[in-house]
Amino acid sequence: MGNPLISALKPIFYFAEARLQANGGVVYAVADGRRQQRSDLAFRYFSWRKLINFLRVEVALRFGFSRLGGTPYEWEIDTTNICQLKCPLCHTGLGTINREKGVMHYDVFTRTVDQIKNHAVWLTLYSWGEPFLNKRIHDMVSYAHDNGIATIISSNLNKPLREEEAEKIIKSGLDTMIISLDGITQEVYEIYRVNGHLDRVLDNIRLLARKKAELGYSTPYLEWQFIVMRQNEHQIEGARELAKELGVDSIIFKKVDFPHGEDNNATAQKWLPQNTPEYLRGNAFDKPYKETGTRCWRLWRTAVVNWDGGLAPCCYLTDKADDFGDVNVDSVQEIKNNSNYVTSRALFKKGTMPDHKTGCLMCPVYTETAAGVARGPVKFMTEQQPMVLATAATNNGSNGNGLRGDPKTALDATVPLTRKGIIGSNGSNGDGVVTAGVLPIASAGPKTNGVHSTPVGEVVPLKTPLTTDEKVVNRR
């Protein structure tokens, strides 16, 4: 690093973050065993502009501002969501992601990098797929590196690498390569890495380590990630010895992370180690990166761009329907404070009520906070259902509500009420839930079950004027 000022800033940064920040500092949101390497990586690409942006984001997180003055600085770009393995604790392996399979176009990647290069501290080029299945992965890494962004890849290394491919990825400027390898024999390895081939992985590691030495490169930093599970915990010491032989820079023994939303104790018992308690969490299903607490730091610090351009605040929101925006349509600056982001950040404030559904509403990171517990379940109607009023025609062709009617037959007046929000005590749905879509209307008669019955032909008055798309439309 070589800059004494930056070296002096590091301990101040660590102390201030740990003491002042919600849920602890950003360093404590990094997995055990990686904190020093990741912090060194961040300072390697230090710039004053990035520091100022970092401080703006951290202040907004600390005080829970719904609108973000800075720009998220931890970025994840999923260059493909295709993977050749079927790992049973991965949403991709389980087939539970509702998003089409594909590979990110290079232009989508470069447009995104152009928008985040002055803010991004780390860029991970993976999420739900194997990055080496994107044929231009080395070009993507190189582009990000040339724009001053630290780059990290996580790979199962099951695709056989040719020497020229290994050279390309080394020369691209890739900073860190995480190698997912959870066993030192094929029989153990394939229990979790279903369809995986241990011999290919080991050959690829040896090739990368050899090429680094031949080319005189210190990067990428080769980090072997070994998830400690029931079937492999007896191989920990053997893995340490193999790591020395292979020439990797470090080996990280990681606790099991269960899929987001998983809470089945039988599943936990199947995979959790039995004889190495140091690799167990107090609660097996706790989130690993300290998202829980006062508020979820991911809504301020991070953003994920999927292969198709869909942008979400974190990798827990896997489905296309849960995207907060799309970089093919809007800029990063427009998305970061759109209604989805602002609504989701406000969830962590007591006394507020969301006016529409976002993927964060069902996330335990939110529901287990004090604000989530106080607010309780928030229900929305999933589909807009137009309210239909049967109207009797009058002699002058009017239906009695100022709408034109057919003088010969009774027509329906369709009232598409699209305002999203809380239906209060007048026009309440009776259970106090948030309703997005339709004002409840019953047949003629008195109020029953919290629903105001409405005489045929009468339009229910609203407290506020209808917007253009909410106006009563006569269906002819």
Secondary structure, DSSP 8 states (H G I E B T S, - for coil): ---HHHHHHHHHHHHHHHHHSTTS-GGGGS-TT-HHHHHHHHHHT--HHHHHHHHHHHHHHHHT-SS-SS---EEEE-SB---S---TTSHHHHT---S---B--HHHHHHHHHHHTTT-SEEE--SSS-GGGSTTHHHHHHHHHHTT-EEEEEE---S---HHHHHHHHHTT--EEEEE---SSHHHHHHHSTT--HHHHHHHHHHHHHHHHHHT---SEEEEEEE--TTTGGGHHHHHHHHHHHT-SEEEEE-----TT---HHHHHHHS-SS-GGG--SSTTS-TTS--SSS-THHHHEEEE-TTSEEESSTT--SGGG-SEETTTS-HHHHTTSHHHHHHHHTTSTT---SS--GGGG-HHHHTSHHHHHH------SS---EEEEE---TTSB-SSS-B--SSS-EEEEE----EE---STT--SS---EES----BSSSS-BTTB-B--TT-----SS---GGGS-EE--
